[in-house]
Amino acid sequence: MHHEGVLLIFIMQTPQAILFDLDGTLADTAPDLAAAVNVMRANRQLAPVHYQSLRPHASAGARGLLGAGFGIKPEHPDYEAMRVEFLNQYESAIAVHSKLFKQVPDLLRGLDVMGVSWGIVTNKAMRFTRPLIPLLDLQEARCVISGDTTPHSKPHPAPLLEAARQLGIRSENCWYVGDDLRDIQAAEAAGMTSVAAAWGYCGATEPKHWKADAIIDSPLELLELVRAKHLQVAGS
């Protein structure tokens, strides 16, 4: 386990709920996001960009993927039209190749067995979250907070605080798990324990630089950490 995991068991708050980012944490959605970029390139008679070059940018959404696929930034005059085109293309083929990461179903079942609530907090707009959740078999989530559920998106704490409110659980009793620096920043701002999902897309910087409360390499490692914390409390 990363970061002196045995010590973490004692210093981390016992979770009543685990909140998850979606893209790159629970689900590997990068194949369909990358495919949308390459359809756009094909429509412009451009060669496809290799998937491995696009994958790290998946958590950054349209901004990251259009930047990687076309070298275009939000201030470019064509950016907004291309962003709309990208989102429409993605929506038309949202779950062709997307799937839960291996071990995620076992993780969620394990949390259910322990009586630990779990929910989803994503920057993905509800327009995409609503159809995708059942296609990924995540409809048992106790709450789903999308990027437009609150006036702010991560790294602002508002979406995480709204999730805690909907669950009826104090924010300090929640853990938030994500694969991007902004997830860790949002968790810290919300007063939640932050957990970096090192199996995800992780963007431009490595998780070891994010100052997360914990870094885990696999979904089942998270389950082990939660179980150990609950056993520690039960035995105290």
C-alpha positions as CSV (number, residue, x, y, z in Angstrom):
1,M,0.0,0.0,0.0
2,H,1.3,3.5,-0.8
3,H,2.3,6.2,1.7
4,E,2.9,4.0,4.7
5,G,-0.5,2.5,4.5
6,V,-0.6,1.0,8.0
7,L,-0.1,4.5,9.4
8,L,-2.9,5.8,7.2
9,I,-5.4,3.5,8.9
10,F,-4.9,5.4,12.1
11,I,-4.8,9.0,10.8
12,M,-7.6,8.9,8.3
13,Q,-11.2,9.5,9.3
14,T,-13.5,6.4,9.3
15,P,-15.7,6.8,6.2
16,Q,-19.5,6.7,6.4
17,A,-19.5,7.3,2.6
18,I,-17.1,7.0,-0.3
19,L,-17.6,9.5,-3.2
20,F,-16.1,8.7,-6.5
21,D,-15.1,10.7,-9.6
22,L,-16.5,8.9,-12.7
23,D,-14.1,9.2,-15.7
24,G,-10.8,7.6,-14.9
25,T,-11.8,6.4,-11.4
26,L,-14.9,4.2,-11.6
27,A,-15.1,3.9,-15.4
28,D,-12.6,3.8,-18.3
29,T,-14.4,6.1,-20.6
30,A,-11.3,7.3,-22.5
31,P,-11.9,5.0,-25.5
32,D,-15.2,6.7,-26.5
33,L,-13.9,10.2,-25.7
34,A,-10.8,9.6,-27.9
35,A,-13.0,8.1,-30.6
36,A,-15.0,11.3,-30.7
37,V,-11.7,13.3,-31.4
38,N,-10.7,10.9,-34.1
39,V,-14.1,11.1,-35.8
40,M,-13.6,14.9,-35.9
41,R,-10.2,14.5,-37.4
42,A,-11.4,12.0,-40.0
43,N,-14.1,14.5,-41.0
44,R,-11.3,17.0,-41.7
45,Q,-9.2,14.4,-43.6
46,L,-6.7,14.2,-40.8
47,A,-4.9,11.1,-39.6
48,P,-6.1,9.7,-36.3
49,V,-4.2,10.5,-33.1
50,H,-2.9,7.4,-31.3
51,Y,-5.1,6.5,-28.4
52,Q,-2.3,6.5,-25.9
53,S,-1.6,10.1,-26.7
54,L,-5.2,11.1,-25.9
55,R,-5.9,8.9,-22.9
56,P,-4.1,11.0,-20.3
57,H,-6.3,14.0,-21.2
58,A,-9.6,12.2,-20.8
59,S,-10.3,13.6,-17.3
60,A,-9.9,17.2,-18.6
61,G,-12.9,16.7,-20.9
62,A,-13.4,18.7,-24.2
63,R,-10.7,21.2,-23.2
64,G,-8.1,18.6,-22.7
65,L,-9.0,16.3,-25.6
66,L,-9.3,19.1,-28.2
67,G,-6.0,20.4,-27.0
68,A,-4.4,17.0,-27.4
69,G,-6.2,16.2,-30.7
70,F,-6.0,19.5,-32.4
71,G,-3.6,21.7,-30.5
72,I,-6.4,24.2,-29.9
73,K,-7.1,26.2,-26.7
74,P,-10.3,27.8,-25.4
75,E,-9.2,31.2,-26.5
76,H,-9.0,30.1,-30.2
77,P,-11.8,31.5,-32.3
78,D,-12.8,28.1,-33.5
79,Y,-12.8,26.4,-30.1
80,E,-16.4,26.9,-29.1
81,A,-17.7,25.4,-32.3
82,M,-15.3,22.5,-32.1
83,R,-16.3,21.9,-28.4
84,V,-20.0,21.7,-29.4
85,E,-19.1,19.3,-32.3
86,F,-17.0,17.2,-29.9
87,L,-19.7,16.9,-27.3
88,N,-22.4,16.0,-29.9
89,Q,-20.1,13.4,-31.4
90,Y,-19.4,11.9,-28.0
91,E,-23.0,11.9,-27.0
92,S,-23.9,9.9,-30.1
93,A,-21.5,7.1,-29.1
94,I,-21.2,7.4,-25.4
95,A,-20.8,3.8,-24.3
96,V,-19.5,1.8,-27.2
97,H,-16.2,0.9,-25.5
98,S,-16.5,2.5,-22.1
99,K,-16.6,0.1,-19.1
100,L,-16.0,-0.1,-15.4
101,F,-12.4,-0.6,-14.4
102,K,-11.5,-4.2,-13.4
103,Q,-12.2,-4.7,-9.6
104,V,-14.7,-1.7,-9.4
105,P,-17.7,-4.0,-9.2
106,D,-16.1,-6.0,-6.4
107,L,-15.2,-2.7,-4.7
108,L,-18.8,-1.4,-4.8
109,R,-20.2,-4.8,-3.6
110,G,-17.7,-4.8,-0.8
111,L,-18.7,-1.3,0.3
112,D,-22.4,-2.4,0.2
113,V,-21.6,-5.4,2.5
114,M,-19.9,-3.1,5.0
115,G,-22.8,-0.7,4.9
116,V,-20.7,2.2,3.5
117,S,-22.7,4.4,1.2
118,W,-21.2,5.4,-2.1
119,G,-22.0,8.0,-4.7
120,I,-20.6,9.8,-7.7
121,V,-19.3,13.4,-8.1
122,T,-18.2,14.2,-11.7
123,N,-17.5,17.3,-13.8
124,K,-19.4,15.5,-16.6
125,A,-22.6,17.4,-17.5
126,M,-25.9,15.7,-16.6
127,R,-26.6,15.5,-20.3
128,F,-23.9,12.8,-20.5
129,T,-24.1,11.4,-16.9
130,R,-27.8,10.6,-17.0
131,P,-27.6,8.1,-19.9
132,L,-24.2,6.8,-19.0
133,I,-24.8,5.7,-15.4
134,P,-27.2,2.9,-16.2
135,L,-25.2,1.7,-19.2
136,L,-22.2,1.2,-16.8
137,D,-24.5,-0.5,-14.2
138,L,-23.9,2.3,-11.6
139,Q,-27.5,3.1,-11.0
140,E,-27.2,1.9,-7.3
141,A,-25.2,5.0,-6.5
142,R,-26.8,6.8,-3.6
143,C,-26.2,10.2,-5.3
144,V,-25.0,11.4,-8.7
145,I,-23.7,14.9,-8.8
146,S,-22.8,16.2,-12.3
147,G,-20.8,19.1,-13.4
148,D,-23.8,21.3,-13.7
149,T,-25.7,20.1,-10.6
150,T,-24.3,23.1,-8.6
151,P,-23.2,26.5,-9.9
152,H,-19.5,25.4,-9.6
153,S,-17.6,22.3,-10.7
154,K,-14.4,20.7,-9.2
155,P,-12.0,21.9,-7.9
156,H,-14.6,24.0,-6.2
157,P,-16.0,22.1,-3.1
158,A,-19.7,22.8,-3.9
159,P,-20.4,19.5,-5.8
160,L,-18.8,17.4,-3.0
161,L,-20.7,19.3,-0.3
162,E,-23.9,18.8,-2.3
163,A,-23.2,15.1,-2.4
164,A,-22.7,15.0,1.4
165,R,-25.9,17.0,1.9
166,Q,-27.9,14.5,-0.3
167,L,-26.5,11.6,1.7
168,G,-27.2,13.2,5.0
169,I,-23.6,12.7,6.0
170,R,-21.1,15.3,7.4
171,S,-18.4,16.1,4.8
172,E,-15.6,15.1,7.2
173,N,-17.1,11.6,7.3
174,C,-16.7,11.2,3.5
175,W,-13.8,10.1,1.4
176,Y,-13.4,11.4,-2.1
177,V,-11.6,9.3,-4.7
178,G,-10.4,10.7,-8.0
179,D,-7.7,10.5,-10.6
180,D,-7.0,14.2,-11.1
181,L,-5.4,16.9,-9.1
182,R,-8.6,18.9,-9.0
183,D,-10.3,16.0,-7.3
184,I,-7.8,16.1,-4.5
185,Q,-8.1,19.9,-4.3
186,A,-11.9,19.7,-4.2
187,A,-11.8,17.1,-1.4
188,E,-9.4,19.2,0.7
189,A,-11.6,22.3,0.2
190,A,-14.7,20.3,1.3
191,G,-13.0,18.9,4.4
192,M,-13.1,15.3,3.1
193,T,-10.4,12.7,3.1
194,S,-8.8,12.7,-0.3
195,V,-7.7,9.5,-2.1
196,A,-5.8,9.5,-5.4
197,A,-6.7,6.7,-7.8
198,A,-3.4,6.0,-9.4
199,W,-5.0,3.5,-11.9
200,G,-6.7,6.4,-13.7
201,Y,-5.8,9.0,-16.3
202,C,-4.0,11.3,-13.8
203,G,-3.4,14.1,-16.3
204,A,-0.1,16.0,-16.6
205,T,1.2,15.5,-13.0
206,E,1.9,12.4,-11.0
207,P,-0.4,11.6,-8.0
208,K,2.6,11.7,-5.6
209,H,2.7,15.5,-6.1
210,W,-1.0,16.1,-5.3
211,K,-0.7,15.9,-1.5
212,A,-3.6,13.5,-1.2
213,D,-4.3,11.8,2.1
214,A,-3.7,8.4,0.4
215,I,-2.6,7.1,-3.0
216,I,-3.9,3.7,-4.1
217,D,-3.0,1.5,-7.1
218,S,-6.2,-0.5,-7.5
219,P,-9.9,-0.4,-6.5
220,L,-9.5,-3.4,-4.2
221,E,-6.7,-1.6,-2.3
222,L,-9.3,1.1,-1.4
223,L,-11.6,-1.7,-0.1
224,E,-8.8,-3.0,2.0
225,L,-8.1,0.4,3.4
226,V,-11.8,1.0,4.3
227,R,-12.1,-2.5,5.8
228,A,-9.0,-2.0,7.9
229,K,-10.3,1.4,9.2
230,H,-13.6,-0.1,10.2
231,L,-11.9,-3.0,11.9
232,Q,-9.6,-0.6,13.8
233,V,-12.7,1.4,15.0
234,A,-14.6,-1.8,16.0
235,G,-11.6,-3.0,18.0
236,S,-10.9,0.2,19.8
